[in-house]
Amino acid sequence: MIVDIDNFKKINDDFGHVLGDKVLQKLGKILRSNVKVTDEVIRYGGEEFLIIAYRCDLKGAKKLGERLRKRVEKIKVKDLPRVRITVSIGISLYDKNKNVLEVIEQADKAMYEAKKLGKNRVCIYSEEKPIS
């Protein structure tokens, strides 16, 4: 699962990198506190986080993604009272026929589809087209 903060560049540009870093810290805490202890939350890029949810099927991954998305909407950052934080999430499932990089690439494609569909949503990778 890849989680990407919507409009993060605008937050950094309008309010500065210090407040942008506060958003990243809050997001990291929310993600970590809402997954299983055995799952992994990794900062993957500038405003992207990778979540490895072990023993999670497609239904469970979609449910987790939606729960995270809704929790993020409630983020409040001091000094950013009017800024609404949202995320776009892409999901891909690992199976023995794929390597880890393929799974990440597929989750990334699904995340970009979520952005293309209007942001603040969860999309699941499909060979035909990512679905939300």
MIMIMI-209802 format. One record per residue: chain; y, x, z of N, C-alpha, C in turn; residue in one letter. Coordinates in Angstrom, 2 decimals. Each point is the difference from the previous one (the first is absolute). Layout:
N
+--------+---------+---------+---------+---------+---------+---------+---------+---------+---------+---------+
! cadena !     n.v !     n.u !     n.w !    ca.v !    ca.u !    ca.w !     c.v !     c.u !     c.w ! residuo !
+--------+---------+---------+---------+---------+---------+---------+---------+---------+---------+---------+
!      A !       Y !       X !       Z !       Y !       X !       Z !       Y !       X !       Z !       A !
...
+--------+---------+---------+---------+---------+---------+---------+---------+---------+---------+---------+
# end
This chain:
132
+--------+---------+---------+---------+---------+---------+---------+---------+---------+---------+---------+
! cadena !     n.v !     n.u !     n.w !    ca.v !    ca.u !    ca.w !     c.v !     c.u !     c.w ! residuo !
+--------+---------+---------+---------+---------+---------+---------+---------+---------+---------+---------+
!      A !   -1.17 !    0.86 !    0.00 !    1.17 !   -0.86 !    0.00 !    1.23 !    0.90 !    0.00 !       M !
!      A !    0.93 !   -0.29 !   -0.90 !    1.27 !    0.72 !   -0.03 !    1.11 !   -0.97 !    0.38 !       I !
!      A !    0.83 !    0.42 !    0.94 !    1.12 !   -0.80 !    0.48 !    1.28 !    0.74 !   -0.39 !       V !
!      A !    0.89 !   -0.68 !   -0.72 !    1.24 !    0.61 !   -0.47 !    1.18 !   -0.86 !    0.43 !       D !
!      A !    1.00 !    0.63 !    0.60 !    1.19 !   -0.73 !    0.46 !    0.84 !   -0.40 !   -1.21 !       I !
!      A !    0.29 !   -1.28 !   -0.10 !    0.82 !   -0.51 !   -1.09 !    1.45 !    0.45 !    0.19 !       D !
!      A !    0.62 !    0.41 !   -1.09 !    1.43 !    0.36 !   -0.02 !    0.36 !    1.10 !    1.00 !       N !
!      A !   -0.92 !    0.90 !    0.26 !    0.26 !    1.04 !    1.00 !    1.12 !    0.94 !   -0.44 !       F !
!      A !    0.07 !    0.31 !   -1.28 !    1.06 !    0.88 !   -0.50 !    1.37 !   -0.59 !    0.32 !       K !
!      A !    0.13 !   -1.31 !   -0.14 !    1.28 !   -0.67 !    0.30 !    0.35 !    0.16 !    1.48 !       K !
!      A !   -1.00 !   -0.12 !    0.87 !    0.25 !    0.19 !    1.44 !    0.52 !    1.41 !    0.24 !       I !
!      A !   -0.67 !    1.00 !   -0.57 !    0.46 !    1.38 !    0.16 !    1.38 !    0.21 !   -0.59 !       N !
!      A !    0.24 !   -0.55 !   -1.19 !    1.29 !    0.18 !   -0.67 !    1.13 !   -0.69 !    0.75 !       D !
!      A !   -0.25 !   -1.22 !    0.47 !    1.05 !   -0.79 !    0.66 !    0.24 !    0.38 !    1.45 !       D !
!      A !   -1.06 !    0.40 !    0.71 !    0.12 !    0.21 !    1.44 !   -0.32 !    1.42 !    0.46 !       F !
!      A !   -0.51 !    0.83 !   -0.89 !   -0.29 !    1.39 !    0.33 !   -1.46 !    0.23 !    0.37 !       G !
!      A !   -0.38 !    1.25 !   -0.07 !   -1.40 !    0.37 !    0.23 !   -0.42 !   -0.11 !    1.46 !       H !
!      A !    0.92 !    0.10 !    0.91 !   -0.35 !   -0.15 !    1.43 !   -0.53 !   -1.41 !    0.25 !       V !
!      A !    0.71 !   -1.00 !   -0.50 !   -0.48 !   -1.38 !    0.18 !   -1.24 !   -0.26 !   -0.85 !       L !
!      A !   -0.06 !    0.62 !   -1.17 !   -1.22 !   -0.10 !   -0.81 !   -1.20 !    0.54 !    0.75 !       G !
!      A !    0.19 !    1.11 !    0.71 !   -1.08 !    0.57 !    0.80 !   -0.41 !   -0.94 !    1.14 !       D !
!      A !    0.96 !   -0.70 !    0.58 !   -0.33 !   -0.97 !    1.06 !   -0.87 !   -1.12 !   -0.56 !       K !
!      A !    0.31 !   -0.44 !   -1.22 !   -0.82 !   -1.03 !   -0.65 !   -1.42 !    0.52 !   -0.19 !       V !
!      A !   -0.13 !    1.23 !   -0.48 !   -1.33 !    0.59 !   -0.19 !   -0.77 !    0.10 !    1.32 !       L !
!      A !    0.68 !    0.40 !    1.07 !   -0.65 !    0.10 !    1.30 !   -0.48 !   -1.36 !    0.49 !       Q !
!      A !    0.86 !   -1.00 !   -0.13 !   -0.39 !   -1.35 !    0.45 !   -1.16 !   -0.52 !   -0.83 !       K !
!      A !    0.05 !    0.22 !   -1.31 !   -1.09 !   -0.46 !   -0.85 !   -1.30 !    0.69 !    0.39 !       L !
!      A !    0.05 !    1.31 !    0.20 !   -1.20 !    0.73 !    0.40 !   -0.61 !   -0.55 !    1.29 !       G !
!      A !    0.85 !   -0.31 !    0.97 !   -0.49 !   -0.56 !    1.27 !   -0.63 !   -1.38 !   -0.21 !       K !
!      A !    0.64 !   -0.83 !   -0.81 !   -0.55 !   -1.34 !   -0.27 !   -1.35 !    0.11 !   -0.69 !       I !
!      A !   -0.08 !    0.85 !   -1.01 !   -1.27 !    0.16 !   -0.72 !   -1.08 !    0.48 !    0.95 !       L !
!      A !    0.29 !    1.04 !    0.77 !   -1.00 !    0.58 !    0.90 !   -0.46 !   -1.01 !    1.06 !       R !
!      A !    0.93 !   -0.80 !    0.50 !   -0.36 !   -0.94 !    1.07 !   -0.69 !   -1.26 !   -0.52 !       S !
!      A !   -0.10 !   -0.16 !   -1.31 !   -0.60 !   -1.21 !   -0.55 !   -1.26 !    0.25 !   -0.81 !       N !
!      A !   -0.54 !    1.21 !    0.11 !   -1.29 !    0.29 !   -0.63 !   -0.99 !    0.38 !    1.10 !       V !
!      A !   -1.27 !    0.06 !   -0.36 !   -1.02 !    0.39 !    0.97 !    0.20 !    1.46 !    0.41 !       K !
!      A !   -0.45 !    0.33 !    1.18 !    0.10 !    1.37 !    0.52 !   -0.69 !    0.97 !   -0.95 !       V !
!      A !   -1.06 !   -0.44 !   -0.65 !   -0.76 !    0.87 !   -0.89 !    0.64 !    0.14 !   -1.39 !       T !
!      A !    0.95 !   -0.86 !   -0.33 !    0.67 !    0.08 !   -1.29 !    1.04 !    1.12 !    0.02 !       D !
!      A !    0.41 !    0.42 !   -1.18 !    0.97 !    1.09 !   -0.10 !    1.27 !   -0.48 !   -0.67 !       E !
!      A !    1.14 !    0.43 !    0.54 !    1.32 !   -0.27 !   -0.59 !    0.61 !    1.36 !   -0.29 !       V !
!      A !    0.33 !    0.23 !   -1.27 !    0.48 !    1.30 !   -0.44 !    1.29 !   -0.20 !   -0.79 !       I !
!      A !    1.02 !    0.77 !    0.35 !    1.20 !   -0.03 !   -0.84 !   -0.35 !    0.75 !   -1.27 !       R !
!      A !    0.05 !   -0.70 !   -1.11 !   -0.53 !    0.50 !   -1.26 !    1.08 !    0.58 !   -0.91 !       Y !
!      A !    1.20 !   -0.49 !    0.13 !    1.10 !    0.47 !   -0.83 !    1.29 !   -0.40 !    0.68 !       G !
!      A !    1.10 !    0.09 !   -0.68 !    1.30 !   -0.33 !    0.57 !   -0.01 !   -1.24 !    0.86 !       G !
!      A !   -0.23 !   -1.15 !   -0.61 !   -0.01 !   -1.26 !    0.75 !   -1.34 !   -0.71 !   -0.12 !       E !
!      A !   -1.03 !    0.77 !   -0.33 !   -1.34 !   -0.58 !   -0.17 !   -0.92 !    0.43 !    1.13 !       E !
!      A !   -0.84 !   -0.94 !    0.41 !   -1.03 !    0.27 !    0.98 !   -1.34 !   -0.39 !   -0.61 !       F !
!      A !   -1.01 !    0.77 !    0.32 !   -1.36 !   -0.27 !   -0.43 !   -0.78 !   -0.46 !    1.23 !       L !
!      A !   -0.68 !   -1.12 !   -0.13 !   -0.84 !   -0.49 !    1.09 !   -1.44 !    0.01 !   -0.47 !       I !
!      A !   -0.84 !    0.69 !    0.75 !   -1.43 !    0.00 !   -0.28 !   -0.64 !   -0.90 !    1.05 !       I !
!      A !   -0.43 !   -1.16 !   -0.44 !   -0.60 !   -0.99 !    0.90 !   -1.52 !    0.05 !   -0.21 !       A !
!      A !   -0.68 !    0.62 !    0.93 !   -1.45 !    0.15 !   -0.10 !   -0.69 !   -1.33 !    0.28 !       Y !
!      A !   -1.12 !   -0.19 !   -0.65 !   -0.82 !   -1.20 !    0.19 !    0.81 !   -1.27 !   -0.18 !       R !
!      A !    0.71 !   -0.06 !   -1.10 !    0.87 !   -1.14 !   -0.27 !   -0.30 !   -0.50 !   -1.41 !       C !
!      A !   -0.36 !   -1.26 !   -0.11 !   -0.25 !   -0.57 !   -1.32 !    1.31 !   -0.49 !   -0.61 !       D !
!      A !   -0.09 !   -0.55 !   -1.20 !    1.21 !   -0.43 !   -0.71 !    0.76 !   -1.08 !    0.77 !       L !
!      A !   -0.72 !   -0.95 !    0.54 !    0.64 !   -1.08 !    0.76 !    0.72 !    0.57 !    1.23 !       K !
!      A !   -0.65 !    0.90 !    0.71 !    0.60 !    0.62 !    1.18 !    1.20 !    0.86 !   -0.35 !       G !
!      A !   -0.08 !    0.71 !   -1.14 !    1.12 !    0.84 !   -0.43 !    1.21 !   -0.85 !   -0.36 !       A !
!      A !   -0.24 !   -1.11 !   -0.69 !    1.11 !   -0.90 !   -0.37 !    0.63 !   -0.58 !    1.27 !       K !
!      A !   -0.83 !   -0.41 !    0.95 !    0.50 !   -0.55 !    1.26 !    0.82 !    1.05 !    0.76 !       K !
!      A !   -0.50 !    1.23 !    0.05 !    0.72 !    1.09 !    0.66 !    1.33 !    0.25 !   -0.70 !       L !
!      A !   -0.03 !    0.07 !   -1.33 !    1.23 !    0.23 !   -0.76 !    1.05 !   -1.06 !    0.27 !       G !
!      A !   -0.41 !   -1.26 !    0.02 !    0.94 !   -1.09 !    0.26 !    0.54 !    0.07 !    1.42 !       E !
!      A !   -0.86 !    0.33 !    0.95 !    0.46 !    0.12 !    1.39 !    1.03 !    1.12 !    0.13 !       R !
!      A !   -0.26 !    1.13 !   -0.63 !    0.95 !    1.11 !    0.04 !    1.31 !   -0.38 !   -0.66 !       L !
!      A !   -0.08 !   -0.64 !   -1.15 !    1.20 !   -0.41 !   -0.73 !    0.87 !   -0.90 !    0.85 !       R !
!      A !   -0.61 !   -0.95 !    0.67 !    0.75 !   -0.94 !    0.85 !    0.60 !    0.69 !    1.22 !       K !
!      A !   -0.73 !    0.93 !    0.59 !    0.52 !    0.73 !    1.16 !    1.20 !    0.86 !   -0.39 !       R !
!      A !   -0.08 !    0.62 !   -1.17 !    1.09 !    0.86 !   -0.46 !    1.27 !   -0.82 !   -0.20 !       V !
!      A !   -0.13 !   -1.22 !   -0.49 !    1.18 !   -0.86 !   -0.20 !    0.79 !   -0.19 !    1.28 !       E !
!      A !   -0.65 !    0.17 !    1.13 !    0.65 !   -0.21 !    1.29 !    0.64 !    1.26 !    0.58 !       K !
!      A !   -0.09 !    1.11 !   -0.74 !    0.58 !    1.26 !    0.49 !    1.50 !   -0.17 !    0.21 !       I !
!      A !    0.45 !    0.44 !    1.14 !    1.43 !    0.06 !    0.30 !    0.34 !    1.46 !    0.27 !       K !
!      A !    1.00 !    0.49 !   -0.70 !    0.45 !    1.37 !    0.20 !    1.44 !   -0.05 !    0.50 !       V !
!      A !    0.21 !    0.59 !    1.17 !    1.36 !    0.07 !    0.54 !    0.87 !    0.67 !   -1.06 !       K !
!      A !    1.19 !   -0.47 !   -0.16 !    0.96 !    0.49 !   -1.00 !   -0.28 !   -0.53 !   -1.41 !       D !
!      A !   -1.07 !   -0.78 !   -0.17 !   -0.29 !   -0.66 !   -1.28 !   -0.27 !   -1.48 !    0.23 !       L !
!      A !    0.89 !   -0.70 !    0.67 !   -0.30 !   -1.38 !    0.41 !   -0.18 !   -0.97 !   -1.17 !       P !
!      A !    0.62 !    0.26 !   -1.12 !   -0.07 !   -0.95 !   -1.11 !   -0.99 !    0.42 !   -1.10 !       R !
!      A !   -0.69 !    1.10 !    0.22 !   -0.92 !    0.49 !   -1.01 !   -1.39 !   -0.54 !    0.27 !       V !
!      A !   -0.57 !   -0.64 !   -1.00 !   -1.35 !   -0.54 !    0.10 !   -0.97 !    1.02 !   -0.58 !       R !
!      A !   -0.94 !    0.44 !    0.81 !   -0.99 !    0.98 !   -0.43 !   -1.23 !   -0.76 !   -0.49 !       I !
!      A !   -0.43 !    0.33 !   -1.21 !   -1.23 !   -0.59 !   -0.55 !   -0.82 !    1.11 !   -0.64 !       T !
!      A !   -1.27 !   -0.31 !   -0.24 !   -0.90 !    0.97 !   -0.65 !   -0.79 !   -0.68 !   -1.10 !       V !
!      A !   -0.39 !    0.81 !   -0.96 !   -0.95 !   -0.41 !   -1.03 !   -1.28 !    0.79 !    0.27 !       S !
!      A !   -1.13 !   -0.70 !   -0.08 !   -1.27 !    0.60 !    0.38 !   -1.00 !   -0.15 !   -1.15 !       I !
!      A !   -0.67 !    1.11 !   -0.31 !   -1.06 !   -0.01 !   -1.00 !   -1.32 !    0.34 !    0.65 !       G !
!      A !   -1.04 !   -0.73 !   -0.39 !   -1.33 !    0.16 !    0.61 !   -1.02 !    0.34 !   -1.07 !       I !
!      A !   -0.87 !    0.94 !    0.32 !   -1.16 !    0.30 !   -0.82 !   -1.15 !    0.31 !    0.94 !       S !
!      A !   -1.19 !   -0.43 !   -0.36 !   -1.16 !    0.26 !    0.84 !   -0.78 !    1.21 !   -0.50 !       L !
!      A !   -0.49 !    0.78 !    0.94 !   -0.83 !    1.15 !   -0.32 !   -1.43 !   -0.47 !   -0.20 !       Y !
!      A !   -0.64 !    0.56 !   -1.01 !   -1.45 !   -0.15 !   -0.12 !   -0.57 !    1.32 !   -0.49 !       D !
!      A !   -1.30 !    0.14 !    0.08 !   -0.62 !    1.30 !   -0.29 !    0.17 !    0.45 !   -1.45 !       K !
!      A !    0.42 !   -0.89 !   -0.88 !    0.21 !    0.36 !   -1.40 !    1.40 !    0.53 !   -0.28 !       N !
!      A !    0.87 !    0.01 !    1.01 !    1.37 !    0.49 !   -0.16 !    0.22 !    1.19 !    0.92 !       K !
!      A !    0.88 !    0.90 !   -0.42 !    0.40 !    1.04 !    0.93 !    1.28 !   -0.45 !    0.70 !       N !
!      A !    0.36 !    0.69 !    1.04 !    1.14 !   -0.40 !    0.82 !    1.29 !   -0.05 !   -0.81 !       V !
!      A !    0.20 !    0.96 !   -0.89 !    1.23 !    0.01 !   -0.80 !    0.10 !   -1.23 !   -0.90 !       L !
!      A !   -1.13 !   -0.46 !   -0.53 !    0.01 !   -1.23 !   -0.81 !    0.42 !   -1.20 !    0.84 !       E !
!      A !   -0.51 !   -0.07 !    1.21 !    0.33 !   -1.12 !    0.88 !    1.50 !    0.01 !    0.31 !       V !
!      A !    0.54 !    1.17 !    0.29 !    1.44 !    0.11 !    0.29 !    0.82 !   -0.38 !   -1.23 !       I !
!      A !   -0.41 !    0.48 !   -1.17 !    0.70 !   -0.33 !   -1.24 !   -0.01 !   -1.51 !   -0.26 !       E !
!      A !   -1.13 !   -0.63 !    0.26 !   -0.11 !   -1.44 !   -0.20 !    0.87 !   -0.76 !    0.99 !       Q !
!      A !    0.01 !    0.43 !    1.25 !    0.87 !   -0.64 !    1.00 !    1.46 !    0.16 !   -0.39 !       A !
!      A !    0.34 !    1.17 !   -0.55 !    1.36 !    0.25 !   -0.45 !    0.38 !   -0.95 !   -1.14 !       D !
!      A !   -0.90 !   -0.20 !   -0.94 !    0.26 !   -0.94 !   -1.11 !    0.21 !   -1.41 !    0.54 !       K !
!      A !   -0.82 !   -0.40 !    0.96 !    0.15 !   -1.33 !    0.60 !    1.33 !   -0.12 !    0.73 !       A !
!      A !    0.42 !    1.07 !    0.68 !    1.29 !   -0.02 !    0.71 !    1.15 !   -0.16 !   -0.99 !       M !
!      A !   -0.06 !    0.70 !   -1.13 !    1.06 !   -0.14 !   -1.01 !    0.00 !   -1.39 !   -0.61 !       Y !
!      A !   -1.16 !   -0.61 !   -0.11 !   -0.06 !   -1.39 !   -0.47 !    0.67 !   -0.92 !    1.01 !       E !
!      A !   -0.20 !    0.26 !    1.29 !    0.66 !   -0.79 !    1.04 !    1.52 !    0.12 !   -0.13 !       A !
!      A !    0.48 !    1.20 !   -0.28 !    1.45 !    0.19 !   -0.19 !    0.47 !   -0.76 !   -1.23 !       K !
!      A !   -0.77 !    0.10 !   -1.08 !    0.37 !   -0.66 !   -1.25 !    0.05 !   -1.52 !    0.16 !       K !
!      A !   -0.83 !   -0.53 !    0.87 !   -0.05 !   -1.45 !    0.22 !    1.06 !   -0.49 !    0.99 !       L !
!      A !    0.87 !    0.90 !    0.46 !    1.10 !   -0.43 !    0.86 !    0.06 !    0.66 !    1.35 !       G !
!      A !   -0.89 !    0.92 !    0.29 !   -0.02 !    0.74 !    1.27 !   -0.43 !   -0.90 !    1.17 !       K !
!      A !   -0.13 !    0.63 !    1.16 !   -0.39 !   -0.70 !    1.23 !   -1.26 !   -0.84 !   -0.21 !       N !
!      A !   -1.02 !    0.65 !   -0.55 !   -1.27 !   -0.69 !   -0.23 !   -1.15 !    0.99 !    0.00 !       R !
!      A !   -1.20 !   -0.54 !    0.01 !   -1.23 !    0.79 !   -0.01 !   -0.73 !   -0.28 !   -1.30 !       V !
!      A !   -0.41 !    1.04 !   -0.70 !   -0.80 !   -0.16 !   -1.22 !   -1.29 !    0.81 !    0.14 !       C !
!      A !   -1.06 !   -0.54 !   -0.55 !   -1.31 !    0.64 !    0.02 !   -0.29 !    0.53 !   -1.40 !       I !
!      A !   -0.49 !    1.24 !   -0.09 !   -0.31 !    0.58 !   -1.29 !   -1.17 !   -0.72 !   -0.65 !       Y !
!      A !    0.14 !   -0.26 !   -1.28 !   -1.07 !   -0.57 !   -0.81 !    0.00 !    0.76 !   -1.32 !       S !
!      A !   -1.15 !    0.19 !   -0.61 !   -0.08 !    0.70 !   -1.28 !    0.87 !   -0.67 !   -1.05 !       E !
!      A !    0.05 !   -1.34 !    0.02 !    0.80 !   -0.73 !   -0.98 !    1.48 !    0.13 !    0.31 !       E !
!      A !    0.38 !   -0.39 !    1.19 !    1.40 !    0.03 !    0.43 !    0.02 !   -0.22 !    1.50 !       K !
!      A !    0.84 !    0.76 !    0.73 !    0.06 !   -0.22 !    1.45 !    0.37 !   -1.46 !    0.32 !       P !
!      A !   -0.65 !   -0.54 !    1.02 !    0.25 !   -1.39 !    0.38 !    0.67 !   -0.08 !    1.35 !       I !
!      A !    0.84 !   -1.00 !    0.17 !    0.66 !   -0.17 !    1.30 !   -0.59 !   -1.19 !    0.71 !       S !
+--------+---------+---------+---------+---------+---------+---------+---------+---------+---------+---------+
# end
